[in-house]
Amino acid sequence: MKRLFCSALLLLMGGPSFADVPAVNAVCPGHIEVRVNEGGPVFINGKEAKLHKVSESFFEAKGSGVTVSVSVEPDGYVSVSYTGKGGVNGVCEVEEQD
């Protein structure tokens, strides 16, 4: 029983969750793959990144030497961009959104 309680507590204490973050998948130049689960977390190349809410419609995730920016437009469209080492940056290709 104690073990089950500890496991549940660890799950609840996991990374931050942000209700405003939509689920989206994107591929950025340089073979950077981004997966955002609804409410977080964010994965960059398969590794969980640290998620930061900048505003109600703008989020950043940092990890693997990359900062990924996720912007949500009023109509629900999501755009993703990145900044890498040495200031390299660009717009990511977002998989089709509903």
DSSP file (Angstrom, degrees, kcal/mol; ACC not computed):
  #  RESIDUE AA STRUCTURE BP1 BP2  ACC     N-H-->O    O-->H-N    N-H-->O    O-->H-N    TCO  KAPPA ALPHA  PHI   PSI    X-CA   Y-CA   Z-CA
    1    1 A M     >        0   0    0      0, 0.0     4,-2.3     0, 0.0     5,-0.2   0.000 360.0 360.0 360.0 -44.2    0.0    0.0    0.0
    2    2 A K  H  >  +     0   0    0      1,-0.2     4,-2.3     2,-0.2     5,-0.2   0.894 360.0  51.8 -61.2 -40.9    2.8    2.4    0.9
    3    3 A R  H  > S+     0   0    0      2,-0.2     4,-2.2     1,-0.2    -1,-0.2   0.903 109.1  49.6 -64.0 -42.1    4.6    1.7   -2.4
    4    4 A L  H  > S+     0   0    0      2,-0.2     4,-2.4     1,-0.2    -2,-0.2   0.909 110.4  50.7 -63.1 -43.7    1.4    2.4   -4.4
    5    5 A F  H  X S+     0   0    0     -4,-2.3     4,-2.4     1,-0.2    -2,-0.2   0.920 110.6  48.9 -60.8 -44.7    0.9    5.7   -2.5
    6    6 A C  H  X S+     0   0    0     -4,-2.3     4,-2.3     2,-0.2    -1,-0.2   0.894 110.9  50.4 -63.1 -41.0    4.5    6.8   -3.2
    7    7 A S  H  X S+     0   0    0     -4,-2.2     4,-2.0     2,-0.2    -1,-0.2   0.920 111.6  47.6 -63.9 -43.7    4.1    5.9   -6.9
    8    8 A A  H  X S+     0   0    0     -4,-2.4     4,-2.1     1,-0.2    -2,-0.2   0.899 111.2  51.5 -64.2 -40.4    0.9    7.9   -7.2
    9    9 A L  H  X S+     0   0    0     -4,-2.4     4,-1.8     1,-0.2    -2,-0.2   0.906 108.3  51.2 -63.3 -42.7    2.5   10.8   -5.4
   10   10 A L  H  < S+     0   0    0     -4,-2.3     4,-0.2     1,-0.2    -1,-0.2   0.893 109.1  51.2 -62.8 -39.6    5.5   10.8   -7.8
   11   11 A L  H >< S+     0   0    0     -4,-2.0     3,-1.2     1,-0.2    -1,-0.2   0.916 111.1  47.9 -63.3 -42.3    3.1   10.8  -10.8
   12   12 A L  H 3< S+     0   0    0     -4,-2.1    -1,-0.2     1,-0.3    -2,-0.2   0.808 110.4  52.2 -68.0 -29.5    1.3   13.8   -9.4
   13   13 A M  T 3< S+     0   0    0     -4,-1.8    -1,-0.3    -5,-0.2    -2,-0.2   0.376  86.3 121.1 -88.2   4.9    4.5   15.6   -8.7
   14   14 A G  S <  S-     0   0    0     -3,-1.2     3,-0.1    -4,-0.2    -3,-0.1   0.271  74.8 -42.2 -54.6-169.2    5.8   15.2  -12.2
   15   15 A G  S    S-     0   0    0      1,-0.1    -1,-0.1    35,-0.0    35,-0.1   0.062  81.8 -71.6 -55.4 168.2    6.7   18.1  -14.5
   16   16 A P        -     0   0    0      0, 0.0     2,-0.4     0, 0.0    -1,-0.1  -0.262  44.5-147.2 -64.2 149.5    4.5   21.2  -14.7
   17   17 A S        -     0   0    0     -3,-0.1     2,-0.5    23,-0.1    23,-0.2  -0.978  10.7-170.0-120.6 131.5    1.2   21.0  -16.4
   18   18 A F    >   -     0   0    0     21,-2.4     3,-1.9    -2,-0.4    21,-0.3  -0.956  13.1-155.8-124.5 110.8   -0.3   23.9  -18.3
   19   19 A A  T 3  S+     0   0    0     -2,-0.5    -1,-0.1     1,-0.3    20,-0.1   0.767  92.1  60.1 -57.3 -28.1   -3.9   23.5  -19.4
   20   20 A D  T 3  S+     0   0    0     19,-0.1    -1,-0.3    18,-0.1    18,-0.0   0.634  78.8 102.2 -77.8 -13.7   -3.5   26.0  -22.2
   21   21 A V    <   -     0   0    0     -3,-1.9    18,-2.7    37,-0.0    19,-0.2  -0.590  64.6-147.9 -76.8 120.6   -0.7   24.0  -24.0
   22   22 A P        -     0   0    0      0, 0.0     2,-0.4     0, 0.0    18,-0.1  -0.461  21.6-101.8 -84.2 159.7   -2.2   22.2  -27.0
   23   23 A A        +     0   0    0     -2,-0.1     2,-0.3    15,-0.1    14,-0.2  -0.669  56.7 153.3 -76.9 131.7   -1.0   18.8  -28.3
   24   24 A V  E     -A   36   0A   0     12,-1.8    12,-3.3    -2,-0.4     2,-0.4  -0.980  32.7-151.7-159.0 147.6    1.2   19.3  -31.4
   25   25 A N  E     +A   35   0A   0     -2,-0.3    70,-2.7    10,-0.2     2,-0.3  -0.969  23.9 170.2-120.9 141.1    4.0   17.6  -33.2
   26   26 A A  E     -AB  34  94A   0      8,-2.6     8,-3.0    -2,-0.4     2,-0.4  -0.986  26.8-144.1-148.5 155.6    6.5   19.4  -35.3
   27   27 A V  E     -AB  33  93A   0     66,-2.3    66,-3.2    -2,-0.3     6,-0.2  -0.994  20.9-163.3-123.0 127.5    9.8   18.9  -37.1
   28   28 A C  E >>  -A   32   0A   0      4,-3.6     4,-1.8    -2,-0.4     3,-0.6  -0.727  34.4 -83.8-107.0 156.8   12.4   21.7  -37.0
   29   29 A P  T 34 S+     0   0    0      0, 0.0    -1,-0.1     0, 0.0     3,-0.1  -0.212 114.2  44.5 -53.4 149.4   15.4   22.2  -39.3
   30   30 A G  T 34 S-     0   0    0      1,-0.2    -2,-0.0    -3,-0.1     0, 0.0   0.671 131.9 -75.0  85.0  18.3   18.5   20.2  -38.1
   31   31 A H  T <4 S+     0   0    0     -3,-0.6     2,-0.7     1,-0.2    -1,-0.2   0.887  81.5 159.1  60.6  42.5   16.4   17.1  -37.4
   32   32 A I  E  <  -A   28   0A   0     -4,-1.8    -4,-3.6    -3,-0.1     2,-0.5  -0.877  23.6-161.1 -98.3 118.1   14.8   18.5  -34.3
   33   33 A E  E     -A   27   0A   0     -2,-0.7    12,-3.3    -6,-0.2     2,-0.4  -0.860   5.1-167.4-103.9 132.9   11.6   16.7  -33.4
   34   34 A V  E     -AC  26  44A   0     -8,-3.0    -8,-2.6    -2,-0.5     2,-0.4  -0.966   8.5-179.2-122.7 131.4    9.1   18.3  -31.0
   35   35 A R  E     -AC  25  43A   0      8,-2.4     8,-3.1    -2,-0.4     2,-0.5  -0.987   5.3-170.1-130.6 123.3    6.2   16.6  -29.4
   36   36 A V  E     -AC  24  42A   0    -12,-3.3   -12,-1.8    -2,-0.4     2,-0.3  -0.955  10.0-151.8-114.0 121.4    3.9   18.6  -27.1
   37   37 A N    >   -     0   0    0      4,-2.6     3,-3.3    -2,-0.5     2,-0.1  -0.687  40.3 -88.6 -86.5 145.5    1.3   16.7  -25.1
   38   38 A E  T 3  S+     0   0    0     -2,-0.3    -1,-0.1     1,-0.3   -19,-0.1  -0.330 118.0   7.8 -55.7 124.7   -1.8   18.6  -24.2
   39   39 A G  T 3  S-     0   0    0    -18,-2.7   -21,-2.4   -21,-0.3    -1,-0.3   0.426 127.6 -82.1  82.0  -1.0   -1.1   20.4  -20.9
   40   40 A G    <   +     0   0    0     -3,-3.3     2,-0.2     1,-0.4    -4,-0.1  -0.162  68.5 142.4  95.4 165.3    2.6   19.3  -21.2
   41   41 A P        -     0   0    0      0, 0.0    -4,-2.6     0, 0.0     2,-0.4   0.532  43.0-151.1 -80.9-179.4    5.1   17.9  -21.0
   42   42 A V  E     -CD  36  49A   0      7,-0.6     7,-3.2    -6,-0.2     2,-0.5  -0.942   5.2-156.5-115.6 137.9    7.1   18.8  -24.1
   43   43 A F  E     -CD  35  48A   0     -8,-3.1    -8,-2.4    -2,-0.4     2,-0.5  -0.966   4.7-165.9-117.9 131.1    9.7   16.4  -25.6
   44   44 A I  E >  S-CD  34  47A   0      3,-2.8     3,-1.8    -2,-0.5   -10,-0.2  -0.970  83.1 -17.5-114.9 117.3   12.6   17.6  -27.8
   45   45 A N  T 3  S-     0   0    0    -12,-3.3    -1,-0.2    -2,-0.5   -11,-0.1   0.880 130.3 -52.9  51.2  41.4   14.2   14.7  -29.7
   46   46 A G  T 3  S+     0   0    0    -13,-0.3     2,-0.4     1,-0.2    -1,-0.3   0.394 116.8 109.3  82.7  -3.6   12.5   12.3  -27.3
   47   47 A K  E <  S-D   44   0A   0     -3,-1.8    -3,-2.8    16,-0.0    -1,-0.2  -0.891  75.5-109.4-109.6 136.7   13.8   13.9  -24.1
   48   48 A E  E     -D   43   0A   0     -2,-0.4     2,-0.3    -5,-0.2    -5,-0.3  -0.391  36.0-154.2 -64.4 133.6   11.5   15.8  -21.7
   49   49 A A  E     -D   42   0A   0     -7,-3.2    -7,-0.6    14,-0.1     2,-0.6  -0.700  24.2 -99.7-106.7 159.4   12.2   19.5  -21.8
   50   50 A K  E     -E   62   0B   0     12,-2.7    12,-2.2    -2,-0.3     2,-0.4  -0.705  40.6-146.4 -81.8 121.2   11.5   22.1  -19.1
   51   51 A L  E     -E   61   0B   0     -2,-0.6     2,-0.4    10,-0.2    10,-0.2  -0.718  16.6-175.3 -95.4 136.3    8.3   24.0  -20.0
   52   52 A H  E     -E   60   0B   0      8,-3.1     8,-2.7    -2,-0.4     2,-0.7  -0.996  19.5-140.2-133.7 127.6    7.8   27.6  -19.2
   53   53 A K  E     +E   59   0B   0     -2,-0.4     6,-0.2     6,-0.2     3,-0.1  -0.785  21.5 174.6 -88.3 117.0    4.5   29.6  -19.6
   54   54 A V  E     -     0   0B   0      4,-2.1     2,-0.3    -2,-0.7     5,-0.2   0.858  68.5 -22.9 -87.7 -41.9    5.3   33.1  -20.9
   55   55 A S  E >  S-E   58   0B   0      3,-2.0     3,-0.7     0, 0.0    -1,-0.3  -0.871  81.8 -76.3-152.7-175.9    1.7   34.2  -21.5
   56   56 A E  T 3  S+     0   0    0     -2,-0.3     3,-0.1     1,-0.2    -3,-0.0   0.750 132.0  26.6 -61.1 -23.7   -1.8   32.6  -22.0
   57   57 A S  T 3  S+     0   0    0      1,-0.1    15,-2.9   -36,-0.0     2,-0.4   0.250 112.6  69.5-126.4  12.3   -0.8   31.9  -25.6
   58   58 A F  E <   +EF  55  71B   0     -3,-0.7    -4,-2.1    13,-0.2    -3,-2.0  -0.985  51.6 172.0-140.6 127.8    3.0   31.5  -25.6
   59   59 A F  E     -EF  53  70B   0     11,-2.6    11,-3.0    -2,-0.4     2,-0.4  -0.938  13.8-157.0-131.4 151.3    5.1   28.8  -24.1
   60   60 A E  E     -EF  52  69B   0     -8,-2.7    -8,-3.1    -2,-0.3     2,-0.4  -0.981   3.1-166.3-128.0 145.1    8.8   27.9  -24.3
   61   61 A A  E     -EF  51  68B   0      7,-2.5     7,-3.1    -2,-0.4     2,-0.4  -0.998   7.0-161.4-129.1 133.9   10.5   24.6  -23.7
   62   62 A K  E     +EF  50  67B   0    -12,-2.2   -12,-2.7    -2,-0.4     2,-0.2  -0.954  31.7 112.1-120.6 133.5   14.2   24.2  -23.1
   63   63 A G  E >   + F   0  66B   0      3,-2.4     3,-1.7    -2,-0.4   -14,-0.1  -0.862  59.0  32.7 174.4 155.9   16.2   21.0  -23.5
   64   64 A S  T 3  S-     0   0    0      1,-0.3     3,-0.1    -2,-0.2   -15,-0.0   0.802 127.7 -59.9  56.5  33.0   18.9   19.3  -25.5
   65   65 A G  T 3  S+     0   0    0      1,-0.2     2,-0.3    19,-0.1    20,-0.3   0.663 117.8 104.2  74.0  16.1   20.6   22.6  -26.2
   66   66 A V  E <   -F   63   0B   0     -3,-1.7    -3,-2.4    18,-0.2     2,-0.5  -0.966  57.9-151.4-132.2 144.1   17.4   24.0  -27.9
   67   67 A T  E     -FG  62  83B   0     16,-2.8    16,-2.2    -2,-0.3     2,-0.5  -0.982  16.9-162.2-112.3 125.0   14.6   26.4  -27.0
   68   68 A V  E     -FG  61  82B   0     -7,-3.1    -7,-2.5    -2,-0.5     2,-0.5  -0.910   2.5-155.8-108.3 130.9   11.3   25.7  -28.6
   69   69 A S  E     -FG  60  81B   0     12,-2.7    12,-2.1    -2,-0.5     2,-0.5  -0.913   5.1-165.9-108.9 132.0    8.6   28.4  -28.7
   70   70 A V  E     -FG  59  80B   0    -11,-3.0   -11,-2.6    -2,-0.5     2,-0.4  -0.974   5.5-172.3-120.6 121.5    5.0   27.4  -29.1
   71   71 A S  E     -FG  58  79B   0      8,-2.7     8,-2.5    -2,-0.5     2,-0.6  -0.948   8.8-157.5-117.4 132.5    2.5   30.1  -30.0
   72   72 A V  E     - G   0  78B   0    -15,-2.9     6,-0.2    -2,-0.4     5,-0.1  -0.940  12.9-147.5-112.3 118.1   -1.3   29.6  -30.0
   73   73 A E    >   -     0   0    0      4,-3.1     3,-2.3    -2,-0.6     0, 0.0  -0.374  30.2-104.9 -77.9 160.3   -3.3   32.1  -32.2
   74   74 A P  T 3  S+     0   0    0      0, 0.0    -1,-0.1     0, 0.0    -2,-0.0   0.802 122.6  56.1 -56.2 -29.9   -6.8   33.2  -31.2
   75   75 A D  T 3  S-     0   0    0      2,-0.1     3,-0.1     1,-0.0    -2,-0.0   0.440 124.0-104.7 -83.4   2.3   -8.3   30.8  -33.9
   76   76 A G  S <  S+     0   0    0     -3,-2.3     2,-0.1     1,-0.3    -1,-0.0   0.322  72.4 144.4  95.0  -7.8   -6.5   27.9  -32.3
   77   77 A Y        -     0   0    0     -5,-0.1    -4,-3.1    21,-0.1     2,-0.5  -0.432  37.6-148.8 -66.1 137.9   -3.7   27.6  -34.9
   78   78 A V  E     -G   72   0B   0     -6,-0.2     2,-0.4    -2,-0.1    -6,-0.2  -0.923  12.8-170.5-113.3 131.8   -0.4   26.6  -33.3
   79   79 A S  E     -G   71   0B   0     -8,-2.5    -8,-2.7    -2,-0.5     2,-0.4  -0.933   4.3-161.4-119.4 148.6    3.0   27.7  -34.6
   80   80 A V  E     +G   70   0B   0     12,-0.4    12,-2.8    -2,-0.4     2,-0.3  -0.988  13.3 167.9-130.6 134.9    6.4   26.3  -33.4
   81   81 A S  E     -GH  69  91B   0    -12,-2.1   -12,-2.7    -2,-0.4     2,-0.3  -0.877  14.8-150.8-136.3 171.2    9.8   27.8  -33.8
   82   82 A Y  E     -GH  68  90B   0      8,-2.4     8,-1.8    -2,-0.3     2,-0.4  -0.970  12.4-156.4-144.4 158.2   13.2   27.1  -32.3
   83   83 A T  E     -GH  67  89B   0    -16,-2.2   -16,-2.8    -2,-0.3     6,-0.3  -0.990  25.1-178.8-132.7 126.8   16.5   28.6  -31.3
   84   84 A G    >   -     0   0    0      4,-4.2     3,-1.5    -2,-0.4   -18,-0.2  -0.349  40.1 -44.2-112.3-167.4   19.6   26.4  -31.1
   85   85 A K  G >  S+     0   0    0    -20,-0.3     3,-1.2     1,-0.3    -1,-0.2  -0.284 124.0  19.5 -60.2 141.9   23.2   26.6  -30.2
   86   86 A G  G 3  S-     0   0    0      1,-0.2    -1,-0.3    -3,-0.1     3,-0.1   0.639 131.3 -70.0  72.4  14.3   25.0   29.6  -31.6
   87   87 A G  G <  S+     0   0    0     -3,-1.5    -1,-0.2     1,-0.3    -2,-0.2   0.544  82.9 158.9  81.3   6.2   21.8   31.5  -32.3
   88   88 A V    <   +     0   0    0     -3,-1.2    -4,-4.2    -4,-0.1     2,-0.3  -0.423  17.1 164.3 -60.8 135.1   20.7   29.2  -35.1
   89   89 A N  E     +H   83   0B   0     -6,-0.3     2,-0.3    -3,-0.1    -6,-0.2  -0.964  11.2 144.0-151.3 166.5   16.9   29.5  -35.4
   90   90 A G  E     -H   82   0B   0     -8,-1.8    -8,-2.4    -2,-0.3     2,-0.4  -0.986  45.9 -73.8 177.5-180.0   13.9   28.8  -37.6
   91   91 A V  E     -H   81   0B   0     -2,-0.3   -10,-0.3   -10,-0.2     2,-0.2  -0.797  42.9-136.4 -98.9 138.1   10.3   27.9  -38.1
   92   92 A C        -     0   0    0    -12,-2.8     2,-0.7    -2,-0.4   -12,-0.4  -0.628  17.2-115.1 -94.6 152.4    9.3   24.3  -37.5
   93   93 A E  E     -B   27   0A   0    -66,-3.2   -66,-2.3    -2,-0.2     2,-0.4  -0.789  32.4-150.7 -88.3 116.7    6.9   22.3  -39.7
   94   94 A V  E     -B   26   0A   0     -2,-0.7   -68,-0.2   -68,-0.2     3,-0.1  -0.709  17.1-116.2 -90.9 134.9    3.8   21.5  -37.7
   95   95 A E        -     0   0    0    -70,-2.7   -70,-0.2    -2,-0.4    -1,-0.1  -0.326  56.5 -69.7 -62.9 153.6    1.9   18.4  -38.4
   96   96 A E        -     0   0    0      1,-0.1     2,-0.3   -72,-0.1    -1,-0.2  -0.140  54.6-148.5 -51.0 134.0   -1.6   19.0  -39.7
   97   97 A Q              0   0    0     -3,-0.1    -1,-0.1     1,-0.1   -73,-0.1  -0.787 360.0 360.0-106.0 148.8   -3.9   20.4  -37.0
   98   98 A D              0   0    0     -2,-0.3    -1,-0.1   -21,-0.0   -21,-0.1   0.475 360.0 360.0 -76.8 360.0   -7.6   19.9  -36.7
